[in-house]
Amino acid sequence: MEAWDVVVVGGGLAAHRAASQSAKNKANTLVLSIDDIGVGDAIGIDGIAAPLQEPSPQIHTNDTIVGGDYLSDQDIVYSCMNSAIKQVDFLEKCGVIFQRDAKGLPDVKAVNGHSKPRLVTSGDSLNRETFRVLEEQCLKYGVVRRGNQLPISLATKNEKISGIIVLDMNTGRLESIQAKTIIIADSGFESSWRGRGSGVGMDLALRAGISLRDMEFQYWSIFISDTEIQIPHSLIANGAEILSSNGEDLGLERTDTSTQIAQKISEITQVVLDARTLNGASSWWQSWKEMVQKRTGINPDKQTLPVDARVSMTIGGIPIDEHGRAISNRWSRWFTGLYAAGESACSGIHGADAIAGNRLLDNLVSASSAGVHAAQWASKTNFSGTQIISEELERCQKEIDSMLQNREGDVYRIGSVGKSLQNLMMQKMNLHRSEEGLISAEIGLVDLVEKSSNLYCDDASTLYNDNLRSNLSLQAAIRLCLAATRSAMERKESRGSHLREDFMDKDASQLHHSLINANGEYETLAIRKGPAGSWLLSPEQ
């Protein structure tokens, strides 16, 4: 049985940041990616927010708290915003080329959710350049990376990590890996609104007994209609405009949250993107424009593009503290050895909604914190639970065999189940919600949980079985959507991105985090105040 100090689940920016930091701190580190090595993600598409031209990060902190509708953990926000300039400096020193102003400094742009200009970007290259930097950091510090690794289950006992069970799709073998710590750093479940599977890490934690936090909240972005091409906030900051089809301004304000922008777009029959004037920044977006023209047949330099608003990020996830440790129902209780970062974590930064540029910042900061603390913890603890891991391996083997041999009785195709999931989420858990709709969604999702356990697998082999991978990913997405729906039912108010048609006002008594476990049991968790124990920005303000 292999044994590692730190095992990181994921293949994107957060996973590579966490892995490089743990390895830098002398931990023997393994990265397990469900995709091929180097696939990455699109976390950095909007740019990164940092108060580069402000005397302190206080206003950035305040904007984040207000943007999150006061559901952010204020001490964690304060710490994150204080490290924002450090993150930009790190990327720049590693070779990321940011847009610059007349003084030669990184140029900061005005963007929604921020009262001051503070979005920094490299145009369409920021995401890939950031990923390149983090890959190089992993290579520099000796991180071992493996692709096509499908995590099946965490091996735990008494809320303590012993290891992880993984299907190596390169060999077709189910493997057990002993680990002192595990960092879950893969994606959220935003793809569920498109009827697709999600990242599996959050679901691993849910099935291991973790109650997920603030699952009712999502982040909205603008997409080119009938495509999955996202319109980066940094593109708008560079001069692109969102207009009605007759060229009228939508009345978007700088202080608008992503949800408020989505509301304004939903109220107009046809909305378009005009990227024909980019304030001299056109060359920074050449790759993006070529990709748009190739996929849509429309030249953004000459024509407008029809757009709509959709969920692009799920805010809820594995609850973590300032060290990236997964907490179990209360702040003082750690699920020992388990960490989370990035999209699979709920860090407390975003609260009930997010503001542009904080997504990449949160990924870098939470992943760095998790990687450092995991390495430190691994250096002073021992491996344990060999028998637990062996028993979990045996259980998982039986489960996988059963899925591959499911050829009789009521079996379902992934396409039809995925379409049902999309319909439920788009109709009942979208921009506007109600008790009746959420109850209907819960009933439908419970049914889909049952159906997804009988998904037909065309290939009975475990070797490079993409059908099996998709089936397991869709099962995870359905369970996460059910948890999100149940959380939404319990929050009987409208706050941030959670809009209830039957409870249209905020309720001060519900100023707390929500927690939901795999059995649908609901609890609450207190919001953390500022570093000194008092509000940095009082909700009453």
TIGU-664999 format. One record per residue (C-alpha): x, y, z; residue number from 0; chain; residue in three letters. Coordinates in steps of 0.2 Angstrom, whole numbers, always signed. Layout:
N
{{X Y Z} NUM A ala}
...
//
This chain:
541
{{+0 +0 +0} 0 A met}
{{+7 +17 -5} 1 A glu}
{{+9 +30 +9} 2 A ala}
{{+9 +49 +7} 3 A trp}
{{+10 +64 +19} 4 A asp}
{{-2 +74 +8} 5 A val}
{{-14 +68 -5} 6 A val}
{{-22 +82 -16} 7 A val}
{{-38 +78 -25} 8 A val}
{{-40 +89 -40} 9 A gly}
{{-31 +95 -56} 10 A gly}
{{-34 +114 -57} 11 A gly}
{{-27 +130 -50} 12 A leu}
{{-31 +126 -31} 13 A ala}
{{-25 +108 -32} 14 A ala}
{{-8 +114 -39} 15 A his}
{{-6 +128 -27} 16 A arg}
{{-10 +117 -12} 17 A ala}
{{+2 +104 -18} 18 A ala}
{{+16 +115 -22} 19 A ser}
{{+15 +123 -5} 20 A gln}
{{+14 +107 +5} 21 A ser}
{{+29 +100 -5} 22 A ala}
{{+38 +116 -2} 23 A lys}
{{+36 +113 +16} 24 A asn}
{{+44 +96 +15} 25 A lys}
{{+29 +85 +14} 26 A ala}
{{+29 +70 +2} 27 A asn}
{{+14 +76 -9} 28 A thr}
{{+4 +67 -22} 29 A leu}
{{-9 +75 -34} 30 A val}
{{-24 +64 -40} 31 A leu}
{{-33 +72 -55} 32 A ser}
{{-49 +64 -62} 33 A ile}
{{-43 +71 -79} 34 A asp}
{{-27 +70 -89} 35 A asp}
{{-13 +80 -81} 36 A ile}
{{-12 +98 -87} 37 A gly}
{{-31 +100 -91} 38 A val}
{{-33 +113 -78} 39 A gly}
{{-49 +124 -75} 40 A asp}
{{-56 +141 -79} 41 A ala}
{{-55 +149 -62} 42 A ile}
{{-44 +164 -67} 43 A gly}
{{-55 +169 -81} 44 A ile}
{{-62 +185 -72} 45 A asp}
{{-45 +191 -66} 46 A gly}
{{-39 +194 -48} 47 A ile}
{{-44 +208 -36} 48 A ala}
{{-31 +217 -26} 49 A ala}
{{-30 +234 -18} 50 A pro}
{{-14 +239 -27} 51 A leu}
{{-18 +257 -27} 52 A gln}
{{-26 +259 -10} 53 A glu}
{{-18 +264 +6} 54 A pro}
{{-25 +248 +15} 55 A ser}
{{-36 +233 +11} 56 A pro}
{{-50 +239 +22} 57 A gln}
{{-61 +245 +8} 58 A ile}
{{-58 +229 -2} 59 A his}
{{-63 +220 +14} 60 A thr}
{{-79 +230 +16} 61 A asn}
{{-84 +228 -2} 62 A asp}
{{-82 +209 +0} 63 A thr}
{{-93 +209 +15} 64 A ile}
{{-106 +219 +8} 65 A val}
{{-106 +209 -9} 66 A gly}
{{-108 +193 +2} 67 A gly}
{{-123 +201 +10} 68 A asp}
{{-115 +200 +27} 69 A tyr}
{{-114 +181 +27} 70 A leu}
{{-95 +181 +25} 71 A ser}
{{-83 +177 +40} 72 A asp}
{{-75 +194 +43} 73 A gln}
{{-59 +188 +50} 74 A asp}
{{-56 +176 +36} 75 A ile}
{{-60 +190 +23} 76 A val}
{{-49 +202 +32} 77 A tyr}
{{-34 +190 +31} 78 A ser}
{{-38 +185 +13} 79 A cys}
{{-39 +203 +7} 80 A met}
{{-22 +207 +17} 81 A asn}
{{-14 +194 +6} 82 A ser}
{{-21 +200 -11} 83 A ala}
{{-6 +210 -16} 84 A ile}
{{+6 +196 -11} 85 A lys}
{{-4 +184 -23} 86 A gln}
{{-2 +196 -37} 87 A val}
{{+16 +199 -33} 88 A asp}
{{+19 +180 -33} 89 A phe}
{{+11 +178 -50} 90 A leu}
{{+21 +192 -57} 91 A glu}
{{+38 +186 -51} 92 A lys}
{{+34 +169 -58} 93 A cys}
{{+31 +177 -76} 94 A gly}
{{+13 +182 -77} 95 A val}
{{+12 +198 -88} 96 A ile}
{{-2 +209 -82} 97 A phe}
{{-9 +224 -91} 98 A gln}
{{+0 +239 -85} 99 A arg}
{{-4 +258 -83} 100 A asp}
{{+6 +273 -89} 101 A ala}
{{+17 +272 -74} 102 A lys}
{{+22 +254 -78} 103 A gly}
{{+12 +247 -63} 104 A leu}
{{-1 +233 -65} 105 A pro}
{{-17 +242 -71} 106 A asp}
{{-32 +241 -60} 107 A val}
{{-49 +241 -68} 108 A lys}
{{-66 +246 -61} 109 A ala}
{{-78 +231 -61} 110 A val}
{{-95 +226 -53} 111 A asn}
{{-95 +224 -34} 112 A gly}
{{-80 +235 -31} 113 A his}
{{-81 +253 -25} 114 A ser}
{{-63 +256 -31} 115 A lys}
{{-54 +250 -46} 116 A pro}
{{-44 +234 -41} 117 A arg}
{{-46 +221 -54} 118 A leu}
{{-30 +215 -62} 119 A val}
{{-29 +205 -78} 120 A thr}
{{-19 +198 -92} 121 A ser}
{{-33 +197 -104} 122 A gly}
{{-37 +180 -110} 123 A asp}
{{-20 +173 -105} 124 A ser}
{{-22 +175 -86} 125 A leu}
{{-29 +158 -83} 126 A asn}
{{-17 +148 -93} 127 A arg}
{{-2 +158 -87} 128 A glu}
{{-7 +155 -69} 129 A thr}
{{-9 +137 -72} 130 A phe}
{{+8 +136 -80} 131 A arg}
{{+16 +145 -65} 132 A val}
{{+8 +133 -53} 133 A leu}
{{+13 +118 -63} 134 A glu}
{{+31 +124 -63} 135 A glu}
{{+30 +126 -44} 136 A gln}
{{+24 +108 -42} 137 A cys}
{{+39 +102 -53} 138 A leu}
{{+51 +113 -44} 139 A lys}
{{+46 +105 -27} 140 A tyr}
{{+45 +87 -33} 141 A gly}
{{+26 +85 -32} 142 A val}
{{+20 +68 -40} 143 A val}
{{+5 +70 -51} 144 A arg}
{{-6 +57 -58} 145 A arg}
{{-20 +59 -71} 146 A gly}
{{-35 +48 -74} 147 A asn}
{{-37 +44 -56} 148 A gln}
{{-55 +43 -50} 149 A leu}
{{-58 +45 -31} 150 A pro}
{{-71 +33 -25} 151 A ile}
{{-71 +35 -6} 152 A ser}
{{-62 +42 +9} 153 A leu}
{{-56 +29 +22} 154 A ala}
{{-60 +36 +39} 155 A thr}
{{-64 +32 +57} 156 A lys}
{{-70 +43 +71} 157 A asn}
{{-69 +58 +60} 158 A glu}
{{-51 +55 +56} 159 A lys}
{{-43 +52 +39} 160 A ile}
{{-33 +36 +36} 161 A ser}
{{-33 +36 +17} 162 A gly}
{{-42 +36 +0} 163 A ile}
{{-48 +23 -12} 164 A ile}
{{-45 +28 -30} 165 A val}
{{-49 +19 -47} 166 A leu}
{{-33 +21 -58} 167 A asp}
{{-41 +21 -75} 168 A met}
{{-24 +19 -83} 169 A asn}
{{-22 +2 -76} 170 A thr}
{{-41 -2 -72} 171 A gly}
{{-36 -6 -54} 172 A arg}
{{-44 +0 -38} 173 A leu}
{{-30 +6 -27} 174 A glu}
{{-29 +10 -9} 175 A ser}
{{-18 +25 -3} 176 A ile}
{{-13 +28 +15} 177 A gln}
{{-12 +47 +19} 178 A ala}
{{-9 +57 +34} 179 A lys}
{{-19 +72 +26} 180 A thr}
{{-30 +74 +11} 181 A ile}
{{-34 +91 +3} 182 A ile}
{{-50 +91 -8} 183 A ile}
{{-47 +104 -21} 184 A ala}
{{-57 +100 -36} 185 A asp}
{{-72 +108 -44} 186 A ser}
{{-90 +113 -37} 187 A gly}
{{-106 +107 -44} 188 A phe}
{{-111 +122 -56} 189 A glu}
{{-111 +110 -71} 190 A ser}
{{-127 +102 -63} 191 A ser}
{{-137 +117 -70} 192 A trp}
{{-132 +110 -87} 193 A arg}
{{-136 +92 -83} 194 A gly}
{{-119 +86 -81} 195 A arg}
{{-108 +78 -67} 196 A gly}
{{-99 +88 -54} 197 A ser}
{{-82 +87 -46} 198 A gly}
{{-82 +72 -34} 199 A val}
{{-72 +79 -20} 200 A gly}
{{-86 +88 -11} 201 A met}
{{-97 +72 -12} 202 A asp}
{{-83 +62 -5} 203 A leu}
{{-83 +73 +11} 204 A ala}
{{-102 +73 +11} 205 A leu}
{{-102 +54 +11} 206 A arg}
{{-89 +53 +24} 207 A ala}
{{-100 +63 +36} 208 A gly}
{{-95 +81 +33} 209 A ile}
{{-110 +93 +34} 210 A ser}
{{-108 +105 +19} 211 A leu}
{{-110 +124 +21} 212 A arg}
{{-120 +137 +13} 213 A asp}
{{-125 +126 -2} 214 A met}
{{-140 +137 -6} 215 A glu}
{{-129 +150 -14} 216 A phe}
{{-122 +152 -31} 217 A gln}
{{-113 +164 -42} 218 A tyr}
{{-119 +170 -59} 219 A trp}
{{-110 +175 -74} 220 A ser}
{{-114 +180 -92} 221 A ile}
{{-112 +168 -106} 222 A phe}
{{-114 +168 -125} 223 A ile}
{{-131 +161 -128} 224 A ser}
{{-132 +143 -133} 225 A asp}
{{-114 +140 -129} 226 A thr}
{{-103 +137 -114} 227 A glu}
{{-92 +152 -118} 228 A ile}
{{-91 +164 -103} 229 A gln}
{{-89 +182 -104} 230 A ile}
{{-75 +187 -92} 231 A pro}
{{-78 +202 -80} 232 A his}
{{-61 +208 -85} 233 A ser}
{{-67 +209 -104} 234 A leu}
{{-81 +221 -98} 235 A ile}
{{-68 +230 -87} 236 A ala}
{{-58 +232 -103} 237 A asn}
{{-72 +241 -112} 238 A gly}
{{-84 +228 -118} 239 A ala}
{{-103 +232 -115} 240 A glu}
{{-118 +223 -110} 241 A ile}
{{-133 +231 -119} 242 A leu}
{{-151 +227 -125} 243 A ser}
{{-153 +222 -143} 244 A ser}
{{-157 +239 -148} 245 A asn}
{{-141 +246 -140} 246 A gly}
{{-149 +253 -124} 247 A glu}
{{-139 +253 -108} 248 A asp}
{{-146 +240 -95} 249 A leu}
{{-143 +252 -81} 250 A gly}
{{-129 +241 -73} 251 A leu}
{{-121 +249 -58} 252 A glu}
{{-103 +246 -52} 253 A arg}
{{-110 +241 -35} 254 A thr}
{{-122 +228 -43} 255 A asp}
{{-118 +210 -37} 256 A thr}
{{-118 +195 -50} 257 A ser}
{{-136 +191 -45} 258 A thr}
{{-142 +209 -47} 259 A gln}
{{-134 +209 -65} 260 A ile}
{{-142 +192 -68} 261 A ala}
{{-159 +199 -63} 262 A gln}
{{-158 +214 -75} 263 A lys}
{{-153 +203 -89} 264 A ile}
{{-167 +191 -86} 265 A ser}
{{-180 +205 -87} 266 A glu}
{{-175 +210 -105} 267 A ile}
{{-180 +199 -120} 268 A thr}
{{-163 +200 -129} 269 A gln}
{{-146 +206 -122} 270 A val}
{{-130 +207 -132} 271 A val}
{{-112 +209 -129} 272 A leu}
{{-103 +223 -139} 273 A asp}
{{-84 +219 -139} 274 A ala}
{{-80 +230 -154} 275 A arg}
{{-72 +244 -143} 276 A thr}
{{-60 +238 -130} 277 A leu}
{{-51 +254 -125} 278 A asn}
{{-35 +249 -134} 279 A gly}
{{-35 +232 -125} 280 A ala}
{{-41 +222 -140} 281 A ser}
{{-24 +213 -142} 282 A ser}
{{-26 +206 -125} 283 A trp}
{{-41 +196 -130} 284 A trp}
{{-36 +189 -147} 285 A gln}
{{-36 +171 -142} 286 A ser}
{{-54 +173 -134} 287 A trp}
{{-60 +182 -150} 288 A lys}
{{-54 +169 -162} 289 A glu}
{{-61 +155 -151} 290 A met}
{{-78 +164 -151} 291 A val}
{{-78 +166 -170} 292 A gln}
{{-73 +148 -172} 293 A lys}
{{-87 +141 -161} 294 A arg}
{{-101 +154 -166} 295 A thr}
{{-97 +160 -183} 296 A gly}
{{-98 +178 -176} 297 A ile}
{{-83 +190 -177} 298 A asn}
{{-84 +200 -160} 299 A pro}
{{-74 +214 -169} 300 A asp}
{{-88 +217 -181} 301 A lys}
{{-104 +210 -173} 302 A gln}
{{-113 +209 -156} 303 A thr}
{{-116 +193 -148} 304 A leu}
{{-132 +187 -139} 305 A pro}
{{-129 +183 -121} 306 A val}
{{-138 +177 -105} 307 A asp}
{{-134 +174 -87} 308 A ala}
{{-131 +157 -79} 309 A arg}
{{-124 +149 -63} 310 A val}
{{-105 +148 -66} 311 A ser}
{{-99 +144 -48} 312 A met}
{{-106 +136 -32} 313 A thr}
{{-102 +145 -17} 314 A ile}
{{-106 +132 -4} 315 A gly}
{{-95 +117 +0} 316 A gly}
{{-84 +109 +13} 317 A ile}
{{-83 +121 +28} 318 A pro}
{{-66 +126 +31} 319 A ile}
{{-57 +137 +44} 320 A asp}
{{-43 +149 +40} 321 A glu}
{{-30 +135 +39} 322 A his}
{{-41 +125 +26} 323 A gly}
{{-46 +112 +39} 324 A arg}
{{-63 +104 +36} 325 A ala}
{{-73 +108 +51} 326 A ile}
{{-87 +96 +58} 327 A ser}
{{-102 +106 +63} 328 A asn}
{{-94 +118 +74} 329 A arg}
{{-78 +129 +72} 330 A trp}
{{-68 +120 +86} 331 A ser}
{{-70 +103 +79} 332 A arg}
{{-59 +97 +65} 333 A trp}
{{-62 +82 +54} 334 A phe}
{{-44 +77 +58} 335 A thr}
{{-32 +76 +43} 336 A gly}
{{-45 +83 +30} 337 A leu}
{{-43 +99 +21} 338 A tyr}
{{-52 +108 +7} 339 A ala}
{{-48 +122 -5} 340 A ala}
{{-54 +132 -20} 341 A gly}
{{-71 +127 -28} 342 A glu}
{{-75 +112 -17} 343 A ser}
{{-72 +122 -1} 344 A ala}
{{-83 +135 +7} 345 A cys}
{{-70 +147 +14} 346 A ser}
{{-81 +160 +21} 347 A gly}
{{-74 +173 +9} 348 A ile}
{{-89 +175 -2} 349 A his}
{{-104 +174 +10} 350 A gly}
{{-120 +174 +0} 351 A ala}
{{-113 +181 -16} 352 A asp}
{{-96 +184 -24} 353 A ala}
{{-88 +199 -32} 354 A ile}
{{-78 +199 -47} 355 A ala}
{{-59 +194 -45} 356 A gly}
{{-61 +187 -28} 357 A asn}
{{-64 +169 -35} 358 A arg}
{{-46 +167 -41} 359 A leu}
{{-40 +176 -25} 360 A leu}
{{-49 +164 -14} 361 A asp}
{{-43 +149 -23} 362 A asn}
{{-25 +154 -21} 363 A leu}
{{-26 +159 -3} 364 A val}
{{-36 +145 +3} 365 A ser}
{{-26 +132 -6} 366 A ala}
{{-10 +140 +0} 367 A ser}
{{-16 +139 +18} 368 A ser}
{{-22 +121 +16} 369 A ala}
{{-5 +116 +9} 370 A gly}
{{+6 +124 +22} 371 A val}
{{-5 +118 +37} 372 A his}
{{-7 +100 +30} 373 A ala}
{{+12 +99 +28} 374 A ala}
{{+15 +105 +46} 375 A gln}
{{+2 +93 +52} 376 A trp}
{{+9 +78 +42} 377 A ala}
{{+27 +81 +50} 378 A ser}
{{+20 +78 +67} 379 A lys}
{{+8 +64 +65} 380 A thr}
{{+9 +46 +60} 381 A asn}
{{+1 +35 +47} 382 A phe}
{{-14 +25 +54} 383 A ser}
{{-29 +14 +49} 384 A gly}
{{-21 +1 +38} 385 A thr}
{{-36 -11 +42} 386 A gln}
{{-49 +3 +39} 387 A ile}
{{-42 +6 +22} 388 A ile}
{{-41 -12 +17} 389 A ser}
{{-59 -14 +23} 390 A glu}
{{-65 +1 +13} 391 A glu}
{{-55 -5 -3} 392 A leu}
{{-65 -22 -2} 393 A glu}
{{-82 -13 +0} 394 A arg}
{{-78 -1 -15} 395 A cys}
{{-73 -16 -26} 396 A gln}
{{-90 -24 -23} 397 A lys}
{{-98 -7 -27} 398 A glu}
{{-89 -5 -43} 399 A ile}
{{-92 -23 -48} 400 A asp}
{{-110 -21 -45} 401 A ser}
{{-111 -5 -56} 402 A met}
{{-102 -13 -70} 403 A leu}
{{-112 -29 -70} 404 A gln}
{{-129 -20 -69} 405 A asn}
{{-137 -26 -85} 406 A arg}
{{-154 -32 -78} 407 A glu}
{{-170 -24 -71} 408 A gly}
{{-173 -5 -71} 409 A asp}
{{-157 +3 -78} 410 A val}
{{-156 +21 -84} 411 A tyr}
{{-145 +30 -97} 412 A arg}
{{-135 +44 -91} 413 A ile}
{{-142 +56 -104} 414 A gly}
{{-160 +55 -98} 415 A ser}
{{-155 +56 -80} 416 A val}
{{-144 +71 -84} 417 A gly}
{{-158 +80 -93} 418 A lys}
{{-170 +77 -79} 419 A ser}
{{-157 +85 -67} 420 A leu}
{{-155 +100 -78} 421 A gln}
{{-173 +103 -79} 422 A asn}
{{-175 +102 -60} 423 A leu}
{{-161 +114 -57} 424 A met}
{{-166 +126 -70} 425 A met}
{{-184 +127 -66} 426 A gln}
{{-184 +125 -47} 427 A lys}
{{-166 +130 -41} 428 A met}
{{-163 +144 -53} 429 A asn}
{{-163 +163 -50} 430 A leu}
{{-180 +163 -41} 431 A his}
{{-186 +150 -29} 432 A arg}
{{-202 +146 -19} 433 A ser}
{{-207 +133 -6} 434 A glu}
{{-218 +124 -18} 435 A glu}
{{-204 +123 -31} 436 A gly}
{{-191 +118 -19} 437 A leu}
{{-202 +104 -12} 438 A ile}
{{-205 +98 -30} 439 A ser}
{{-186 +98 -33} 440 A ala}
{{-182 +88 -18} 441 A glu}
{{-195 +75 -23} 442 A ile}
{{-187 +74 -40} 443 A gly}
{{-169 +74 -34} 444 A leu}
{{-173 +59 -22} 445 A val}
{{-180 +50 -37} 446 A asp}
{{-164 +54 -47} 447 A leu}
{{-153 +48 -33} 448 A val}
{{-162 +31 -34} 449 A glu}
{{-161 +31 -53} 450 A lys}
{{-143 +36 -54} 451 A ser}
{{-139 +21 -43} 452 A ser}
{{-145 +10 -58} 453 A asn}
{{-136 +19 -72} 454 A leu}
{{-131 +8 -87} 455 A tyr}
{{-113 +6 -91} 456 A cys}
{{-109 +2 -109} 457 A asp}
{{-91 -4 -104} 458 A asp}
{{-89 -18 -91} 459 A ala}
{{-71 -14 -90} 460 A ser}
{{-62 -2 -78} 461 A thr}
{{-49 +2 -90} 462 A leu}
{{-51 +20 -97} 463 A tyr}
{{-70 +18 -94} 464 A asn}
{{-76 +36 -97} 465 A asp}
{{-94 +30 -95} 466 A asn}
{{-91 +24 -78} 467 A leu}
{{-82 +40 -74} 468 A arg}
{{-97 +50 -80} 469 A ser}
{{-109 +40 -71} 470 A asn}
{{-100 +42 -54} 471 A leu}
{{-98 +61 -57} 472 A ser}
{{-117 +62 -61} 473 A leu}
{{-121 +53 -45} 474 A gln}
{{-111 +65 -35} 475 A ala}
{{-119 +80 -43} 476 A ala}
{{-137 +73 -39} 477 A ile}
{{-132 +71 -21} 478 A arg}
{{-125 +88 -20} 479 A leu}
{{-140 +96 -29} 480 A cys}
{{-151 +87 -16} 481 A leu}
{{-141 +95 -2} 482 A ala}
{{-142 +112 -10} 483 A ala}
{{-160 +111 -12} 484 A thr}
{{-163 +106 +6} 485 A arg}
{{-152 +120 +12} 486 A ser}
{{-162 +132 +1} 487 A ala}
{{-179 +126 +9} 488 A met}
{{-172 +130 +26} 489 A glu}
{{-167 +147 +22} 490 A arg}
{{-183 +156 +23} 491 A lys}
{{-177 +173 +17} 492 A glu}
{{-169 +182 +2} 493 A ser}
{{-151 +185 +4} 494 A arg}
{{-137 +187 -9} 495 A gly}
{{-139 +175 -23} 496 A ser}
{{-153 +165 -14} 497 A his}
{{-170 +174 -19} 498 A leu}
{{-186 +167 -12} 499 A arg}
{{-202 +173 -20} 500 A glu}
{{-211 +168 -4} 501 A asp}
{{-199 +176 +8} 502 A phe}
{{-193 +192 -2} 503 A met}
{{-185 +201 +13} 504 A asp}
{{-169 +197 +23} 505 A lys}
{{-172 +190 +41} 506 A asp}
{{-159 +196 +54} 507 A ala}
{{-162 +180 +64} 508 A ser}
{{-155 +170 +49} 509 A gln}
{{-139 +178 +49} 510 A leu}
{{-129 +162 +50} 511 A his}
{{-121 +149 +40} 512 A his}
{{-132 +133 +35} 513 A ser}
{{-125 +116 +37} 514 A leu}
{{-133 +100 +28} 515 A ile}
{{-127 +82 +30} 516 A asn}
{{-130 +67 +18} 517 A ala}
{{-146 +63 +28} 518 A asn}
{{-154 +80 +25} 519 A gly}
{{-151 +85 +43} 520 A glu}
{{-150 +104 +45} 521 A tyr}
{{-139 +114 +57} 522 A glu}
{{-132 +131 +58} 523 A thr}
{{-115 +138 +61} 524 A leu}
{{-111 +156 +68} 525 A ala}
{{-103 +169 +57} 526 A ile}
{{-86 +174 +63} 527 A arg}
{{-83 +192 +67} 528 A lys}
{{-67 +202 +64} 529 A gly}
{{-49 +197 +71} 530 A pro}
{{-53 +207 +87} 531 A ala}
{{-69 +198 +90} 532 A gly}
{{-80 +213 +84} 533 A ser}
{{-89 +216 +68} 534 A trp}
{{-77 +224 +55} 535 A leu}
{{-93 +230 +46} 536 A leu}
{{-109 +228 +56} 537 A ser}
{{-124 +220 +47} 538 A pro}
{{-135 +234 +54} 539 A glu}
{{-125 +246 +44} 540 A gln}
//
